[in-house]
Amino acid sequence: MAHAGTAVKPEKAPEIPSSQSGWTPEDSEFWASIGKKKAWKTLWITTFCLLLSFATWFMVSAIVVKLTGIGFKFDTKQLFWLTAMPGLAAGTLRIIHTFLVPVFGTRKTVAISTLLLLIPAIGWGFAVSNPNTSYATFMFLAFLAGLGGGNFSSFMPSTSLFFPKKLQGTALGIQAGIGNFGVSVAQFLIPVIIGLSLIGTSQTFTKGDKTSQIFLQNAAFIWAPFIVIGAVAAWFGLRSVPVKASFREQLDIFKEKHTWVMTSLYFMTFGTFSGLAAAFPLLIQKLYGGQPDSPDPLAFAFLGPLIGAGIRAACGPIADRFGGAKVTMVSAIGLVVCSILILPYASPTSMGSWGGFLWLMLALFFFSGIGNASTFKQMPMIFPPRQAGGVIGWTSAIAAYGPFVFSVLLGMIIGTGKNASPFFVGLAIFCAFNLVLNFWFYARKGAEKPC
């Protein structure tokens, strides 16, 4: 048994002491001698795997905008449903992932979950290479891409348990921020990689009266070798999470009112980030495509997730210093204002609206990223360690439905037209509701749970 101040020798069994037998990150001596090194090692390995998870999850959003150009006959609603399915799977799988780490441990959960990403990566690569692939097959593969989204709800709670409370905002901000970069990496890298002859034969891509040769299968196959590296690193480099609990013991989080309040707040932030990230390329194409000098969706779509992920990583230390609730107020106010200001630009009649639309969309990503960091500071402050991990997993699961909800709503609202204004009206109302929730329970003087 390892105690504070004692040297830890390498062990064959990949286990770390539980909180009941010596894992005390709040103890400064223990943290300096044992905890710090193991915690940061866990953070960097799981963060690399999380980045791959997000890239696999959101590769679909970058691939779908090219499908009709290479000959697949899908309409607007069908394309939005393809961007929605990974979110449906991710939210559902995150509910399951919420309870995995305390039962199976960090090492097994992270390694196996990462390895499973090979299924959608290889599947999508073969599917886009075959012009006879059915829509039903694409829908199934889109659902499987959500395997990457599910991982968040086991990786993040594990990290929160390794760090003392004073560093959890920073650690979770780094992990989630860099993990979220996987969205931007996918949407930025895919347009480049599909122009290179790496694997298989090319497809003819048609836009207007122009044609070019692309290798769309690269958009999926490119992740496979990195997935293998991540899974191996997790299997040999991680130790088990320092808290154990059965599935039944973890259900007590649902009796807590603040579980549901934080679920709504995190859907406002991460649900908006992930939902807009999934829909952004197709939204650009449907609102501004077909006009003279229309923008290439993938030339701009990666900027939103890039900004959101970057500000999430940067705002972790800020939330540690000023308090998560205050920073969440800034996020909510920004989201409400931007959702209202974007309305005139969400029903364009010419390219004259493009600049305003792009800047306000990027602002929505910016403010959602702020809230993504601050809410993850709030949860470890509101709940005790074991419950905090479960709440982080649960709220992340519900927020992962963002791509599904946003894509389905946009598909229904836009249809064959070019008007997304009703969607942003609804978003403004929802964010205003959460602004009030956060102020009342956490930010005001005399709040029930100041954090």
C-alpha positions in Angstrom: 0.0 0.0 0.0 1.4 3.4 -1.0 1.3 6.2 1.6 2.2 9.9 1.3 5.9 10.5 1.1 6.8 6.9 0.1 8.4 6.0 -3.2 6.3 4.1 -5.6 8.0 1.2 -7.4 6.8 0.1 -10.8 4.2 -2.7 -10.5 3.1 -5.2 -13.0 -0.6 -4.7 -12.2 -1.8 -1.4 -13.6 -3.5 -0.2 -10.5 -3.4 2.9 -8.4 -4.4 3.2 -4.8 -8.1 4.0 -4.3 -9.2 7.0 -2.2 -9.8 4.6 0.6 -6.2 3.4 0.6 -4.2 6.5 0.1 -5.1 8.5 -3.0 -5.3 12.0 -1.5 -4.5 14.7 -4.1 -5.7 17.4 -1.7 -2.7 16.4 0.6 0.1 18.7 -0.6 2.9 16.3 0.4 1.2 13.4 -1.4 0.5 15.5 -4.4 4.1 16.6 -4.7 5.7 13.2 -4.1 3.3 10.8 -5.9 0.1 12.4 -7.2 1.3 15.1 -9.5 3.3 12.9 -11.9 0.6 10.3 -12.3 -2.1 12.8 -12.7 -0.4 14.8 -15.5 0.6 11.6 -17.3 -3.0 10.4 -17.2 -4.1 13.8 -18.5 -1.8 13.8 -21.5 -2.5 10.3 -22.6 -6.3 10.6 -22.3 -6.2 14.0 -23.9 -4.5 12.6 -27.0 -7.1 9.8 -27.2 -9.9 12.3 -26.7 -8.6 14.4 -29.6 -8.8 11.3 -31.8 -12.3 10.6 -30.4 -13.5 14.1 -31.4 -11.9 13.9 -34.8 -13.6 10.6 -35.6 -16.9 11.9 -34.2 -16.9 15.0 -36.4 -15.2 13.7 -39.6 -18.8 13.0 -40.8 -19.6 16.7 -40.8 -16.7 17.4 -43.2 -17.4 14.3 -45.4 -21.1 14.9 -46.0 -20.6 18.2 -47.8 -18.7 16.3 -50.5 -21.0 13.3 -50.9 -23.4 14.9 -53.5 -20.4 16.3 -55.4 -19.1 12.8 -56.1 -22.4 11.4 -57.2 -24.5 10.4 -54.1 -28.1 11.5 -54.5 -29.0 12.8 -51.1 -31.3 15.7 -50.4 -30.9 18.4 -47.7 -32.8 16.6 -45.0 -30.9 13.4 -45.6 -27.6 15.2 -45.3 -28.6 16.9 -42.1 -29.7 13.5 -40.7 -26.2 12.1 -41.5 -24.7 14.9 -39.4 -27.2 14.2 -36.7 -26.6 10.5 -36.2 -23.2 10.7 -34.6 -24.7 13.0 -32.0 -27.5 10.6 -31.3 -25.0 7.8 -30.8 -22.6 10.0 -28.8 -25.3 11.1 -26.3 -26.5 7.6 -25.8 -23.0 6.1 -25.4 -22.0 8.9 -23.0 -24.8 7.8 -20.7 -23.1 4.4 -20.6 -19.6 5.8 -20.4 -20.7 7.8 -17.3 -20.6 4.6 -15.2 -17.7 2.7 -16.8 -14.5 4.1 -15.1 -15.5 3.5 -11.5 -16.4 -0.1 -12.5 -13.7 -1.1 -14.9 -10.9 1.5 -14.3 -9.3 4.1 -16.5 -6.8 1.9 -18.3 -9.3 -0.7 -19.7 -11.9 1.9 -20.5 -9.7 4.4 -22.3 -7.7 1.8 -24.2 -10.6 -0.3 -25.5 -12.8 2.7 -26.2 -10.0 4.3 -28.3 -9.4 1.0 -30.2 -13.1 0.9 -31.2 -12.7 4.1 -33.1 -11.1 1.9 -35.9 -14.6 0.7 -36.8 -16.0 4.0 -38.1 -12.7 5.2 -39.4 -12.3 2.1 -41.6 -16.0 1.8 -42.4 -16.4 5.3 -43.7 -13.2 4.9 -45.8 -14.7 1.9 -47.7 -18.2 3.4 -47.9 -17.2 6.6 -49.7 -15.0 4.6 -52.1 -18.0 2.6 -53.3 -20.5 4.6 -55.4 -23.2 2.0 -54.7 -23.1 2.4 -50.9 -26.7 2.8 -49.8 -28.1 5.7 -47.6 -28.9 3.2 -44.9 -25.3 2.1 -44.7 -24.2 5.7 -44.4 -26.7 6.2 -41.6 -25.4 3.2 -39.8 -21.8 4.3 -40.2 -22.7 7.8 -39.1 -24.2 6.4 -35.9 -20.9 4.4 -35.3 -18.9 7.6 -35.7 -20.6 8.6 -32.4 -18.3 6.0 -30.6 -15.8 8.9 -30.5 -18.3 11.2 -28.9 -19.2 8.7 -26.1 -15.6 8.6 -24.8 -15.7 12.0 -23.3 -18.0 10.9 -20.4 -15.4 8.4 -19.1 -12.2 10.2 -19.9 -13.1 13.5 -18.3 -14.5 12.2 -15.0 -11.3 10.1 -14.6 -9.1 13.1 -15.0 -11.2 15.1 -12.4 -10.5 12.4 -9.8 -6.7 12.5 -10.2 -6.4 16.3 -9.5 -6.9 18.4 -6.4 -9.9 20.8 -6.6 -7.8 23.9 -7.0 -6.4 22.5 -10.3 -9.5 20.8 -11.7 -10.6 23.8 -13.7 -7.2 24.0 -15.3 -6.8 20.2 -15.9 -10.3 19.7 -17.3 -10.0 22.9 -19.4 -6.8 21.6 -21.0 -8.2 18.2 -21.6 -11.5 19.2 -23.0 -10.0 22.1 -24.9 -7.4 20.1 -26.7 -9.9 17.2 -27.1 -12.3 19.7 -28.7 -9.5 20.6 -31.1 -10.2 17.3 -32.7 -13.3 18.8 -34.3 -11.2 21.6 -35.9 -8.4 19.3 -36.8 -10.8 17.0 -38.7 -12.5 19.9 -40.5 -9.2 21.5 -41.4 -7.2 18.4 -42.3 -9.8 16.6 -44.3 -10.0 19.2 -47.2 -6.2 18.9 -47.5 -5.9 15.2 -47.1 -8.6 14.3 -49.7 -6.5 16.0 -52.4 -3.6 13.6 -51.9 -3.3 10.2 -53.5 -2.7 8.0 -50.4 -5.1 5.0 -50.5 -7.3 3.7 -53.3 -8.6 5.4 -56.4 -9.9 9.0 -56.8 -13.5 10.2 -57.3 -14.6 13.0 -59.6 -16.0 15.9 -57.6 -18.3 18.3 -59.3 -19.2 21.9 -58.2 -21.1 23.9 -60.7 -19.3 23.5 -64.0 -16.0 22.7 -62.4 -14.6 19.2 -61.7 -11.6 17.9 -59.7 -10.3 14.6 -58.5 -10.4 13.9 -54.8 -9.7 10.9 -52.5 -12.6 11.2 -50.0 -11.7 7.8 -48.4 -8.6 9.6 -46.9 -10.9 11.6 -44.7 -11.6 8.5 -42.7 -8.6 6.2 -43.2 -6.2 8.9 -42.0 -7.2 8.4 -38.3 -6.5 4.7 -38.2 -2.8 4.6 -37.4 -3.1 7.3 -34.7 -6.0 5.4 -33.1 -3.7 2.4 -32.8 -1.0 4.5 -31.2 -3.4 6.0 -28.8 -4.9 2.7 -27.7 -1.4 1.2 -27.1 -0.3 4.3 -25.1 -3.4 4.0 -23.0 -3.0 0.3 -22.4 0.6 0.5 -21.3 0.7 4.0 -19.8 -2.4 4.4 -17.7 -3.5 3.2 -14.3 -6.9 2.7 -12.8 -9.0 5.6 -11.6 -8.6 6.1 -7.8 -12.3 5.7 -7.0 -14.4 2.5 -7.2 -18.2 2.3 -7.2 -20.8 0.0 -8.5 -23.4 1.0 -11.0 -26.1 1.2 -8.3 -24.0 3.4 -6.0 -23.5 5.9 -8.8 -27.2 6.5 -9.3 -27.5 8.8 -6.4 -26.5 11.7 -8.5 -30.0 11.7 -10.1 -31.5 12.6 -6.7 -29.6 15.8 -6.6 -31.4 18.9 -8.0 -28.1 20.5 -9.1 -27.4 17.5 -11.4 -30.3 18.7 -13.5 -29.5 22.3 -13.3 -25.9 21.7 -14.4 -27.2 19.4 -17.2 -29.2 22.3 -18.6 -26.2 24.7 -18.3 -23.8 22.3 -20.0 -26.2 21.7 -22.8 -26.3 25.5 -23.3 -22.5 25.5 -23.6 -21.2 22.2 -25.0 -24.5 21.3 -26.7 -24.2 24.6 -28.6 -20.5 24.1 -29.4 -20.9 20.5 -30.6 -24.3 21.1 -32.3 -23.0 24.1 -34.3 -19.7 22.3 -35.0 -21.6 19.4 -36.6 -24.0 21.5 -38.6 -21.7 24.5 -39.5 -20.3 23.1 -42.8 -23.7 22.1 -44.1 -25.3 25.2 -42.8 -22.9 27.3 -44.8 -23.5 25.3 -47.9 -27.3 25.4 -47.6 -27.6 29.1 -46.7 -24.9 30.5 -49.0 -24.2 27.8 -51.5 -25.4 28.4 -55.1 -24.7 32.1 -55.0 -22.0 33.8 -57.0 -18.6 33.4 -55.3 -20.2 31.2 -52.7 -17.8 30.1 -49.9 -16.3 26.6 -49.6 -17.8 25.3 -46.4 -14.7 23.5 -45.3 -12.5 26.6 -45.8 -14.3 28.3 -42.9 -16.1 25.7 -40.8 -13.0 24.6 -38.9 -12.6 28.1 -37.5 -15.6 27.8 -35.2 -14.4 24.7 -33.3 -10.9 26.0 -33.3 -12.0 29.2 -31.5 -14.3 27.3 -29.2 -11.7 24.7 -28.2 -8.9 27.3 -27.8 -11.0 29.5 -25.5 -12.1 26.5 -23.5 -8.5 25.6 -22.7 -7.6 29.2 -21.9 -10.6 29.8 -19.6 -9.9 26.9 -17.3 -7.4 28.9 -15.2 -9.6 31.9 -15.4 -12.5 29.9 -13.9 -10.2 28.6 -11.2 -9.3 32.2 -10.3 -12.7 34.0 -10.5 -15.1 31.2 -10.0 -17.0 29.1 -12.5 -20.4 30.7 -12.0 -19.2 34.2 -12.8 -17.5 33.0 -16.0 -20.7 31.1 -17.0 -22.6 34.3 -16.7 -20.4 35.9 -19.3 -20.9 32.8 -21.6 -24.7 32.9 -21.3 -25.0 36.6 -21.9 -22.8 36.3 -25.0 -24.8 33.4 -26.4 -28.1 35.3 -25.9 -26.8 38.4 -27.6 -25.1 36.7 -30.5 -28.2 34.5 -31.2 -30.3 37.6 -31.5 -27.8 39.6 -33.6 -27.4 36.8 -36.1 -31.1 36.7 -37.1 -30.8 39.2 -40.1 -27.9 37.2 -41.5 -29.5 33.7 -41.1 -31.9 34.3 -44.0 -29.6 35.6 -46.8 -30.6 36.8 -50.2 -27.1 37.6 -51.3 -23.5 37.2 -50.4 -23.7 40.6 -48.7 -24.8 38.9 -45.5 -21.9 36.4 -45.4 -19.4 38.5 -43.4 -21.9 39.2 -40.6 -23.1 35.6 -40.5 -19.5 34.2 -40.3 -18.4 36.6 -37.5 -21.5 36.0 -35.4 -21.2 32.2 -35.8 -17.6 32.4 -34.6 -18.7 34.6 -31.7 -21.2 31.8 -30.7 -18.4 29.3 -30.7 -16.3 31.7 -28.6 -18.9 32.2 -25.9 -19.8 28.5 -25.9 -16.2 27.7 -25.3 -16.0 30.0 -22.3 -19.0 28.2 -20.8 -17.6 24.8 -21.5 -14.6 25.6 -19.3 -16.5 27.3 -16.5 -19.2 24.7 -16.1 -16.5 22.1 -15.6 -15.1 24.2 -12.8 -18.6 24.4 -11.2 -19.3 20.7 -11.0 -16.4 19.6 -8.9 -17.1 22.5 -6.5 -20.8 21.6 -6.2 -20.5 17.9 -5.7 -18.1 15.6 -3.7 -15.4 13.8 -5.8 -17.3 10.5 -6.6 -20.5 12.3 -7.5 -18.7 15.0 -9.4 -17.3 12.4 -11.8 -20.7 11.0 -12.4 -22.3 14.4 -12.9 -19.6 15.4 -15.3 -20.2 12.2 -17.3 -24.0 12.6 -17.2 -24.1 16.2 -18.2 -21.6 15.5 -21.0 -23.8 12.7 -22.2 -26.9 14.9 -22.5 -24.9 17.8 -24.1 -23.5 15.3 -26.7 -27.0 15.2 -28.1 -26.3 18.7 -29.4 -25.3 17.6 -32.9 -28.4 15.5 -33.2 -30.8 18.1 -31.9 -29.2 21.0 -33.8 -28.9 19.1 -37.1 -32.5 17.7 -37.0 -33.9 21.1 -36.2 -31.9 22.9 -38.9 -32.9 20.2 -41.4 -36.6 20.7 -40.6 -36.4 24.5 -40.5 -34.3 25.0 -43.6 -35.7 22.2 -45.8 -35.2 23.5 -49.4 -35.2 27.1 -48.3 -32.5 29.5 -47.0 -33.8 30.6 -43.6 -32.4 29.5 -40.3 -33.7 32.4 -38.3 -36.3 30.4 -36.3 -33.6 28.1 -35.0 -31.5 31.0 -33.6 -34.7 32.5 -31.9 -35.1 29.2 -30.1 -31.4 29.2 -29.2 -31.6 32.7 -27.7 -34.6 31.8 -25.6 -32.9 28.6 -24.2 -29.7 30.4 -23.4 -31.7 33.2 -21.6 -33.4 30.5 -19.5 -30.0 29.1 -18.5 -28.7 32.6 -17.7 -31.4 32.9 -15.1 -30.7 29.4 -13.7 -27.0 30.1 -13.3 -27.5 33.4 -11.7 -30.1 32.2 -9.2 -28.4 29.0 -8.0 -24.7 29.8 -8.3 -23.7 33.4 -9.2 -25.9 35.8 -7.1 -25.1 37.0 -3.6 -26.5 34.4 -1.2 -26.8 31.7 -3.9 -27.5 28.2 -2.8 -24.3 26.8 -4.2 -21.8 29.6 -4.9 -19.1 28.3 -7.1 
